[in-house]
Amino acid sequence: MDYFVLDIETCPIDLKGYEEIPEEEQFKKINPIDSKIVAIGLRYEDENLIFQSDNEVEILTKFWMKWKEIKLEHPTLKIVGFNVANFDISFLTTRSFINDVSIVPFVLKDVIDIKDKISAYRYGRTRGRLKEFGKLIGMEVQEHDGSAIADLCKNNEFEKIRKYLIKDLEITDALYKRLVKTKIIDIAKWW
């Protein structure tokens, strides 16, 4: 396998009164200053590895250790995700910085963002979320989306977060395989 799938789940640091905030304001709180990582998922060789804890430093440390282990064995491995370049990677590095956790250096050209590929790197907002594309290719999807994570955190429903993350990893992997099959993976932004 020449890639691994990456996805994270985040939650506002301060959940007090979060549900009373208008939805557009809730969305603004999902940034690495106002939110934290509550779970990181890797899908590698059809195995799902979930890093989850109430301690973000522990999650990040274990994640980067596993990333390093995988990259040492396969230095040319690609990092695959849906909106991974614009969200997950930057969130991971910023939260690592805030928590004083050493990362494993990487090269952005090794990141394959499925959303960018599907839209042929269209500039600006594009329609289509992970679950929508998953459904379009025949995957079974969950009724929730990432906005439900805050409620699950507030209610300490961490097993539901875990299951949600695993399903997202499986959908992302299926989308990546479709990109390869359709040769959309070969679209390059720059030569």
Helices and strands as residue ranges (DSSP letters): E 3-12, G 18-20, H 23-29, E 35-44, E 47-52, H 56-73, E 78-81, I 84-88, H 89-98, G 108-110, E 111-113, H 114-118, H 130-136, G 146-148, H 149-154, H 158-182, G 184-186
